[in-house]
Amino acid sequence: MLKKLTAALLASTLMTGAAWAEKTITAVMHSGLRVLDPIMTTAHITRNHAYMIYDVLLAQDSNFEPQPQMADWEISEDKKTYVFTLRDGLKFHDDAPVTAADAVASLNRWAQNDAGGQVIMDRTESLEATDDKTITWTLKEPFAPLLSILSKQSAIPPFIMPARVAEQPADEAVTDYTGSGPFIFAEDEFQPGVSVTYRKNPDYVPRDEPADGMAGGKVVNVDAVKWVTMGDIQTAVNAILSGEIDYIEVLQVDLLPLLEGDPNLTVEVREPVGYQTMARLNFLHPPFDNQKIRQAALYAISQEPVLAAMAGNPEYYTICGAVLGCGAPLESATGAETLVEGNGVDKAKALLEEAGYDGTPIVLMAPTDVVTLATQPVVISQQLRDAGFNVDMQQMDWQTLVTRRASQSAPADGGWNIFITNWLVPEISDPISNPMLNGQGDDAWFGWPTDEKIEELKAEFIAAEGAEAQKAAAEEIQRHATDNVLLIPLGQYGFPQARRNTITDMIPSPVPVFWNMKKAD
């Protein structure tokens, strides 16, 4: 009996010591997490969550080149058949092996909601698991961007789930969060919008290559990562100064002086190209079902006041009217001159009169809890009012907005007319994958434009041979996107992050990931 008691006490002591020694990175992300299904939303916080617990077949390195992740591939001579072979050691968090059938089910579900996936499926002859480790994808015609779309870092990456989960309809949220990624979602500790914890997956087998962008080995060097929500950024700043947290994903520029002199902290902009901030209109309901009224909204808006209110310091923002992003290979600002120059209000008023705008209220959803989204609605609501719009700005947290923007109800019945969102420039620089340029009606991104012309222009872009021809095709896409107001570009920005110096080896990637990262004692 004494031996058993001694053994129990020893085990208890060892467990207590292990818990005390556990290394946990505590982070304040740009938003709280509520939506957990990465195929149902393009919200970056949900994408970040998905990278923790799921894996992908292909990933892009720091040069945005596709690299093997879960699978290697071969391409037939006629460029119409791609054979993907799963690497050894892949298994889900429930110990089941990852099979080709899981990948096929996941790819089919992903393609229903992703703009690039929809384009691929339009050109697909068959997609099948030819054995447990082999996926054979046969196209009707060559489609050069396939690997780039499958490996893309953001919007909706094609995360791999168990087939039983991926068979869930794409418009219904999954409730089984079994992945095969480097972390395991601690579902019993999840407090939606408050905190979420991820624990190291002890069975994850990283690739042998060193981490490079989103590619390479995903080596986890800590026991857990915890995201905590702090709606007030000043609270987060105080917490990182005191050592209560380790990392802040997004900082307000005007708070930088509080941090920059602290030798225990590093403040940096980790994304060199930056983000585009933009307005998205709802094509389904008045008044933005009218093209002239959409055009009036574009003419009413000027980027400079929006960006100045958002970032304050011009060092952190760029006036840019390019739908595909400034600094990107296909950059063009055609049709966005008034956004850049700020001289379109008179034109906006004339268009409203010509269209017979009757004062229908515009429901503008305005998130209050995300640093990079809080000011734009306030500025553009006044700009729209100055042009003659009746604006109903409704404040809410970002996760409520993310849920509400999926509603096709009339604005008076819980729907919406306009909201602001942000995208990494690499996410939107490819016209095939850019969600804003999807004109497939109910299958398009939130806003649901039915736009046959944009689909024709994208097909012309795909068929274009050579850089010069692609550039000309992209110019036509820019021209049409601004004329039909598929979005209203509001400019580009790059906000700084902060971390305590005990955090090292962060991967220089546009997506904040927590593998490779180390935390000193």
Wavefront OBJ file of the C-alpha trace (Angstrom):
o trace
v 0.000 0.000 0.000
v 2.858 2.345 0.911
v 4.538 1.578 -2.409
v 1.339 2.395 -4.316
v 0.908 5.678 -2.410
v 4.536 6.637 -3.036
v 4.150 5.886 -6.737
v 0.960 7.961 -6.916
v 2.618 10.905 -5.171
v 5.601 10.657 -7.504
v 3.342 10.592 -10.561
v 1.420 13.580 -9.228
v 4.656 15.478 -8.645
v 5.894 14.704 -12.152
v 2.600 15.804 -13.693
v 2.645 19.055 -11.706
v 6.216 19.716 -12.807
v 5.361 19.016 -16.429
v 2.426 21.391 -16.327
v 4.546 24.063 -14.673
v 7.231 23.682 -17.356
v 4.814 23.807 -20.299
v 5.766 26.435 -22.867
v 2.772 28.364 -24.125
v 2.783 31.278 -26.559
v -0.015 33.708 -25.723
v -1.096 35.927 -28.595
v -3.626 38.667 -29.280
v -4.803 38.223 -32.832
v -6.561 40.815 -34.996
v -9.989 39.400 -34.108
v -11.690 36.933 -31.821
v -12.488 33.516 -33.293
v -16.052 32.264 -33.635
v -16.399 30.777 -37.126
v -14.393 27.532 -37.278
v -15.101 26.218 -40.780
v -12.478 27.665 -43.192
v -14.450 26.635 -46.285
v -17.465 28.738 -45.299
v -15.634 32.037 -44.857
v -12.597 33.948 -46.066
v -12.142 35.647 -42.669
v -8.431 35.698 -41.919
v -8.873 34.656 -38.291
v -10.631 31.474 -39.452
v -7.901 30.875 -42.033
v -5.274 31.296 -39.279
v -7.161 28.795 -37.112
v -7.300 26.337 -40.004
v -3.536 26.463 -40.560
v -3.050 25.420 -36.944
v -5.078 22.202 -37.177
v -5.249 21.249 -40.874
v -2.649 20.634 -43.547
v -2.617 21.265 -47.301
v -1.461 19.233 -50.291
v 0.762 22.012 -51.657
v 2.159 25.192 -50.138
v 3.904 28.273 -51.455
v 7.450 29.142 -50.484
v 8.744 32.660 -49.815
v 8.870 33.288 -53.581
v 5.216 32.215 -53.916
v 6.258 29.094 -55.822
v 4.225 25.888 -55.257
v 6.038 23.225 -53.234
v 5.018 19.757 -52.001
v 3.467 19.700 -48.523
v 1.241 16.656 -48.003
v 1.821 15.448 -51.548
v 4.243 15.435 -54.463
v 2.965 15.579 -58.038
v 3.607 14.639 -61.645
v 2.095 16.240 -64.767
v 1.334 14.418 -68.004
v 2.928 15.508 -71.272
v -0.366 16.943 -72.540
v -0.655 19.029 -69.303
v -4.129 17.674 -68.639
v -3.483 15.037 -65.948
v -1.986 15.756 -62.518
v -1.126 12.830 -60.253
v -0.607 13.693 -56.567
v 0.991 11.151 -54.219
v 0.563 11.532 -50.462
v 3.750 11.369 -48.436
v 4.327 8.839 -45.647
v 3.455 9.564 -42.031
v 0.211 11.484 -42.555
v -2.543 10.795 -40.057
v -5.438 12.655 -38.515
v -5.666 13.654 -34.878
v -7.885 10.612 -34.234
v -5.020 8.350 -35.476
v -6.764 7.474 -38.752
v -4.432 7.608 -41.790
v -4.936 10.401 -44.300
v -6.048 8.859 -47.584
v -6.543 10.058 -51.123
v -10.298 9.717 -50.579
v -10.064 12.291 -47.773
v -8.201 14.662 -50.084
v -10.696 14.256 -52.934
v -13.676 14.896 -50.659
v -11.925 17.965 -49.219
v -11.035 19.353 -52.642
v -14.596 18.907 -53.894
v -16.023 20.768 -50.904
v -13.414 23.541 -51.157
v -14.074 24.079 -54.857
v -17.739 24.860 -54.252
v -16.895 28.067 -52.371
v -13.511 29.181 -53.687
v -13.334 31.372 -56.807
v -10.244 29.620 -58.145
v -11.659 26.211 -57.284
v -14.816 26.966 -59.244
v -12.751 27.864 -62.312
v -10.742 24.634 -62.002
v -13.862 22.500 -61.655
v -15.347 24.072 -64.778
v -12.329 22.616 -66.590
v -12.205 19.258 -64.758
v -12.947 15.944 -66.446
v -12.503 13.875 -63.290
v -11.022 14.007 -59.799
v -10.610 10.648 -58.118
v -8.660 8.608 -55.605
v -7.024 5.872 -57.653
v -5.639 4.194 -54.520
v -5.139 5.108 -50.863
v -2.209 7.428 -51.599
v -2.875 8.614 -55.151
v -5.116 11.444 -56.389
v -5.604 11.716 -60.139
v -6.927 15.014 -61.449
v -7.812 15.026 -65.157
v -8.630 18.295 -66.920
v -10.633 18.878 -70.081
v -7.928 21.268 -71.253
v -4.572 22.461 -69.907
v -4.900 24.941 -67.061
v -1.530 26.396 -66.091
v -2.629 28.138 -62.833
v -3.802 24.865 -61.207
v -0.769 24.394 -58.935
v -0.714 28.069 -57.961
v -4.382 27.946 -56.958
v -4.012 24.688 -55.030
v -1.010 26.079 -53.131
v -2.334 29.571 -52.436
v -1.841 30.835 -48.927
v -5.080 32.600 -48.350
v -8.661 33.434 -49.327
v -9.800 29.794 -49.040
v -6.840 27.425 -49.097
v -7.844 23.809 -49.811
v -7.400 22.396 -46.306
v -7.614 18.608 -46.043
v -10.211 17.128 -43.695
v -11.405 13.555 -43.119
v -13.825 12.472 -45.837
v -16.611 12.043 -43.271
v -16.237 15.748 -42.427
v -15.657 17.018 -45.956
v -18.854 15.325 -47.133
v -20.748 17.980 -45.159
v -22.451 20.407 -47.599
v -20.263 23.430 -48.290
v -22.980 25.804 -47.079
v -23.278 24.054 -43.699
v -20.598 24.487 -41.043
v -18.632 21.445 -39.968
v -18.774 20.498 -36.280
v -15.988 17.900 -36.281
v -12.617 19.655 -36.129
v -10.351 16.670 -36.710
v -7.355 17.702 -38.760
v -3.899 16.339 -39.494
v -1.958 19.550 -38.871
v 0.826 20.400 -36.406
v -1.562 21.525 -33.651
v -4.699 20.029 -32.111
v -7.706 22.243 -31.379
v -8.540 22.109 -27.638
v -12.291 22.134 -28.187
v -13.107 21.749 -24.468
v -11.211 24.985 -23.718
v -12.668 27.039 -26.570
v -14.564 30.189 -25.570
v -15.924 31.711 -28.801
v -14.708 35.261 -29.247
v -12.732 35.098 -25.978
v -9.930 32.537 -26.201
v -8.821 29.462 -28.101
v -6.046 27.004 -27.278
v -4.045 24.743 -29.572
v -1.813 21.947 -28.311
v 1.180 20.434 -30.061
v 0.313 17.379 -32.146
v 2.884 14.824 -30.909
v 2.260 12.574 -33.909
v 2.759 15.176 -36.620
v 5.598 14.315 -39.003
v 7.088 17.494 -40.561
v 8.665 17.551 -43.980
v 12.455 17.322 -43.994
v 13.002 20.666 -45.733
v 13.468 23.787 -43.603
v 10.512 26.137 -43.332
v 10.306 28.553 -46.267
v 7.263 30.793 -46.441
v 4.279 28.498 -45.943
v 6.233 25.523 -47.312
v 8.778 23.207 -45.741
v 8.831 21.487 -42.367
v 6.228 22.552 -39.813
v 8.243 21.930 -36.657
v 6.441 22.829 -33.428
v 8.776 23.971 -30.636
v 6.233 24.835 -27.934
v 3.628 22.840 -26.048
v 0.678 25.111 -26.710
v -0.494 28.339 -28.317
v -3.297 30.384 -26.814
v -5.105 33.227 -28.576
v -6.831 35.654 -26.237
v -9.183 38.416 -27.310
v -8.630 41.937 -26.034
v -11.129 44.267 -27.661
v -9.213 47.339 -26.490
v -5.811 47.521 -28.165
v -4.476 49.645 -25.297
v -5.171 46.703 -22.973
v -3.163 44.454 -25.279
v -0.280 46.949 -25.318
v -0.222 47.026 -21.518
v -0.298 43.222 -21.461
v 2.702 42.795 -23.757
v 4.668 45.433 -21.852
v 4.074 43.521 -18.606
v 4.873 40.138 -20.161
v 1.332 38.817 -19.766
v 1.198 38.080 -23.512
v 3.910 37.346 -26.072
v 2.600 38.679 -29.386
v 0.192 41.237 -30.892
v -0.702 40.612 -34.519
v -1.859 44.154 -35.390
v -0.946 47.438 -33.685
v -2.419 50.899 -34.045
v 0.250 53.175 -35.438
v -0.425 55.900 -32.883
v 0.453 53.485 -30.053
v 3.914 52.681 -31.385
v 5.724 55.232 -29.161
v 4.578 53.222 -26.119
v 6.459 50.169 -27.356
v 9.376 51.267 -29.478
v 11.623 52.219 -26.566
v 11.213 48.942 -24.673
v 14.335 46.745 -25.106
v 12.275 43.630 -24.389
v 10.087 44.104 -27.469
v 10.441 43.985 -31.238
v 8.050 46.033 -33.362
v 8.056 45.309 -37.087
v 6.033 45.184 -40.293
v 6.256 41.572 -41.378
v 4.331 41.799 -44.668
v 6.323 43.864 -47.213
v 3.607 44.065 -49.902
v 0.785 44.806 -47.499
v -2.989 44.639 -47.557
v -5.667 46.217 -49.684
v -8.687 47.595 -47.860
v -11.907 47.755 -49.893
v -15.659 48.199 -49.848
v -17.940 45.433 -51.069
v -21.486 46.175 -52.230
v -24.524 43.871 -52.227
v -25.802 43.357 -55.785
v -28.987 41.589 -54.703
v -30.946 44.430 -53.087
v -31.697 48.106 -53.719
v -30.089 50.467 -54.137
v -26.880 48.697 -55.241
v -28.691 46.400 -57.644
v -28.525 49.514 -59.873
v -25.154 49.942 -61.617
v -25.380 53.737 -61.732
v -25.942 53.881 -57.982
v -22.966 51.575 -57.440
v -20.921 53.917 -59.614
v -22.157 56.876 -57.568
v -20.807 55.189 -54.434
v -17.403 54.746 -56.062
v -17.286 58.379 -57.192
v -18.330 59.565 -53.717
v -15.340 57.971 -52.010
v -11.828 59.399 -51.715
v -9.000 57.182 -50.457
v -6.797 59.771 -48.757
v -9.178 60.570 -45.849
v -9.927 56.862 -45.401
v -6.264 55.902 -45.146
v -5.301 58.901 -43.042
v -7.952 58.023 -40.455
v -6.956 54.383 -40.545
v -3.171 54.668 -40.234
v -2.384 58.320 -39.585
v 1.214 58.066 -40.723
v 1.680 57.972 -44.554
v 4.668 55.698 -43.948
v 2.155 52.894 -43.357
v -0.268 53.412 -46.254
v -0.362 53.854 -50.038
v -3.056 55.454 -52.170
v -3.839 52.809 -54.784
v -6.747 52.283 -57.163
v -5.561 48.953 -58.607
v -8.105 46.169 -58.194
v -5.239 43.637 -58.420
v -3.014 45.599 -56.059
v -0.218 48.116 -56.348
v 3.228 46.579 -56.513
v 1.708 43.487 -58.115
v 2.688 42.394 -61.650
v -0.749 43.187 -63.129
v -1.185 46.587 -61.478
v -3.512 49.046 -63.234
v -5.540 51.931 -61.821
v -7.816 52.476 -64.833
v -11.271 53.629 -63.758
v -10.205 54.481 -60.212
v -8.949 58.017 -60.871
v -11.464 59.743 -58.588
v -10.667 57.363 -55.730
v -7.057 58.441 -55.978
v -7.629 62.126 -56.712
v -10.686 62.628 -54.512
v -12.674 64.723 -56.975
v -15.730 62.582 -57.751
v -18.451 63.960 -55.481
v -20.156 66.079 -58.149
v -20.214 63.082 -60.500
v -21.696 60.956 -57.705
v -24.499 63.460 -57.134
v -25.278 63.576 -60.839
v -25.429 59.782 -61.084
v -27.778 59.548 -58.111
v -30.110 62.056 -59.726
v -29.900 60.279 -63.075
v -30.641 56.896 -61.454
v -33.592 58.287 -59.531
v -32.209 57.352 -56.112
v -35.135 57.598 -53.710
v -33.268 57.767 -50.420
v -33.354 54.010 -49.773
v -31.234 53.534 -46.633
v -27.846 51.893 -47.082
v -27.021 49.472 -44.270
v -23.278 49.824 -43.738
v -21.916 47.191 -41.359
v -19.169 48.652 -39.149
v -16.975 46.417 -36.959
v -15.747 48.039 -33.767
v -13.221 45.488 -32.498
v -10.652 45.196 -35.328
v -7.951 47.860 -35.537
v -7.668 47.643 -39.331
v -11.428 47.853 -39.958
v -12.801 50.249 -37.359
v -12.249 53.632 -39.018
v -13.064 53.046 -42.701
v -16.863 52.745 -42.212
v -16.959 56.011 -40.264
v -15.136 57.921 -43.004
v -16.916 56.479 -46.022
v -20.339 56.790 -44.382
v -19.782 60.550 -44.234
v -18.426 60.637 -47.792
v -21.517 58.796 -49.019
v -23.809 61.155 -47.103
v -22.023 64.147 -48.619
v -22.897 62.768 -52.065
v -26.579 62.322 -51.151
v -26.831 58.756 -49.839
v -28.955 57.895 -46.812
v -26.561 55.810 -44.712
v -27.502 53.599 -41.764
v -24.189 52.655 -40.175
v -24.726 49.688 -37.850
v -21.957 48.845 -35.403
v -21.101 45.269 -34.414
v -18.086 43.076 -33.691
v -16.226 41.547 -36.618
v -17.361 37.978 -36.024
v -20.995 39.115 -36.032
v -20.300 40.875 -39.327
v -18.627 37.761 -40.748
v -21.764 35.774 -39.940
v -24.199 38.432 -41.142
v -22.485 39.086 -44.457
v -23.427 35.538 -45.511
v -27.121 36.470 -45.316
v -28.921 37.219 -48.569
v -31.884 38.697 -46.692
v -33.030 42.224 -47.437
v -31.124 44.831 -45.396
v -34.259 45.641 -43.411
v -34.551 41.968 -42.454
v -31.045 41.436 -41.150
v -29.094 41.684 -44.397
v -26.780 44.443 -45.546
v -25.767 46.774 -48.389
v -22.067 47.426 -47.838
v -19.143 46.377 -45.650
v -15.376 46.888 -45.556
v -12.868 44.078 -45.713
v -9.108 43.684 -46.111
v -7.106 41.280 -48.262
v -3.418 40.554 -48.554
v -2.218 41.850 -51.908
v -0.987 38.355 -52.920
v -4.557 37.109 -52.313
v -6.058 39.476 -54.860
v -3.246 39.925 -57.407
v -4.352 36.883 -59.436
v -7.637 37.651 -61.252
v -8.604 33.957 -61.289
v -8.448 33.517 -57.515
v -9.518 37.044 -56.546
v -12.871 36.472 -54.787
v -14.096 39.957 -55.716
v -13.906 39.071 -59.396
v -16.277 36.121 -59.207
v -19.436 36.879 -61.208
v -21.277 33.595 -60.632
v -24.286 34.976 -58.752
v -25.241 32.853 -55.738
v -21.947 30.968 -56.083
v -19.938 34.196 -55.956
v -18.397 35.762 -52.864
v -20.598 37.784 -50.483
v -22.327 40.462 -52.553
v -23.260 37.846 -55.173
v -22.839 39.704 -58.499
v -24.110 37.966 -61.617
v -21.557 39.197 -64.131
v -21.049 37.176 -67.298
v -18.609 39.751 -68.644
v -16.087 39.319 -65.847
v -16.184 35.553 -66.373
v -15.480 36.064 -70.091
v -12.595 38.391 -69.292
v -11.080 35.883 -66.879
v -11.314 33.211 -69.570
v -9.465 35.559 -71.940
v -6.811 36.098 -69.267
v -6.345 32.337 -68.893
v -6.010 31.952 -72.674
v -3.566 34.857 -73.021
v -0.065 33.768 -74.023
v 2.874 35.730 -72.710
v 3.253 38.502 -70.141
v 2.209 41.296 -72.505
v -1.044 39.582 -73.479
v -1.836 38.807 -69.833
v -1.186 42.411 -68.873
v -3.611 43.600 -71.568
v -6.250 41.122 -70.385
v -5.765 42.266 -66.782
v -6.217 45.881 -67.907
v -9.652 44.961 -69.277
v -10.500 43.212 -66.025
v -9.554 46.355 -64.089
v -11.644 48.511 -66.428
v -14.714 46.310 -66.099
v -14.366 45.722 -62.340
v -14.416 49.456 -61.642
v -17.171 50.164 -64.202
v -19.455 47.496 -62.724
v -18.156 48.298 -59.211
v -17.374 44.743 -58.190
v -15.482 46.403 -55.356
v -14.295 49.867 -54.318
v -10.532 49.845 -53.603
v -9.764 52.036 -50.601
v -5.950 51.808 -50.740
v -3.149 49.726 -49.265
v -1.554 49.571 -45.842
v 0.932 47.639 -43.747
v 0.430 47.690 -39.995
v 3.165 46.709 -37.527
v 3.175 43.780 -35.131
v 4.811 43.443 -31.727
v 6.428 40.499 -29.959
v 8.457 40.012 -26.846
v 12.078 39.143 -27.589
v 11.622 35.760 -25.909
v 9.791 34.821 -29.144
v 12.214 33.953 -31.942
v 12.316 32.272 -35.346
v 8.994 33.579 -36.562
v 8.501 32.630 -40.199
v 8.467 35.723 -42.452
v 5.108 34.973 -44.028
v 1.987 37.039 -44.757
v 0.029 34.460 -42.723
v 0.845 34.393 -38.989
v 1.796 30.794 -38.203
v 3.133 29.329 -34.981
v 5.241 26.423 -36.155
v 9.013 26.979 -36.237
v 8.552 29.648 -33.553
v 10.467 29.292 -30.297
v 9.928 30.735 -26.838
v 12.879 31.232 -24.503
v 12.576 30.595 -20.773
l 1 2 3 4 5 6 7 8 9 10 11 12 13 14 15 16 17 18 19 20 21 22 23 24 25 26 27 28 29 30 31 32 33 34 35 36 37 38 39 40 41 42 43 44 45 46 47 48 49 50 51 52 53 54 55 56 57 58 59 60 61 62 63 64 65 66 67 68 69 70 71 72 73 74 75 76 77 78 79 80 81 82 83 84 85 86 87 88 89 90 91 92 93 94 95 96 97 98 99 100 101 102 103 104 105 106 107 108 109 110 111 112 113 114 115 116 117 118 119 120 121 122 123 124 125 126 127 128 129 130 131 132 133 134 135 136 137 138 139 140 141 142 143 144 145 146 147 148 149 150 151 152 153 154 155 156 157 158 159 160 161 162 163 164 165 166 167 168 169 170 171 172 173 174 175 176 177 178 179 180 181 182 183 184 185 186 187 188 189 190 191 192 193 194 195 196 197 198 199 200 201 202 203 204 205 206 207 208 209 210 211 212 213 214 215 216 217 218 219 220 221 222 223 224 225 226 227 228 229 230 231 232 233 234 235 236 237 238 239 240 241 242 243 244 245 246 247 248 249 250 251 252 253 254 255 256 257 258 259 260 261 262 263 264 265 266 267 268 269 270 271 272 273 274 275 276 277 278 279 280 281 282 283 284 285 286 287 288 289 290 291 292 293 294 295 296 297 298 299 300 301 302 303 304 305 306 307 308 309 310 311 312 313 314 315 316 317 318 319 320 321 322 323 324 325 326 327 328 329 330 331 332 333 334 335 336 337 338 339 340 341 342 343 344 345 346 347 348 349 350 351 352 353 354 355 356 357 358 359 360 361 362 363 364 365 366 367 368 369 370 371 372 373 374 375 376 377 378 379 380 381 382 383 384 385 386 387 388 389 390 391 392 393 394 395 396 397 398 399 400 401 402 403 404 405 406 407 408 409 410 411 412 413 414 415 416 417 418 419 420 421 422 423 424 425 426 427 428 429 430 431 432 433 434 435 436 437 438 439 440 441 442 443 444 445 446 447 448 449 450 451 452 453 454 455 456 457 458 459 460 461 462 463 464 465 466 467 468 469 470 471 472 473 474 475 476 477 478 479 480 481 482 483 484 485 486 487 488 489 490 491 492 493 494 495 496 497 498 499 500 501 502 503 504 505 506 507 508 509 510 511 512 513 514 515 516 517 518 519 520 521
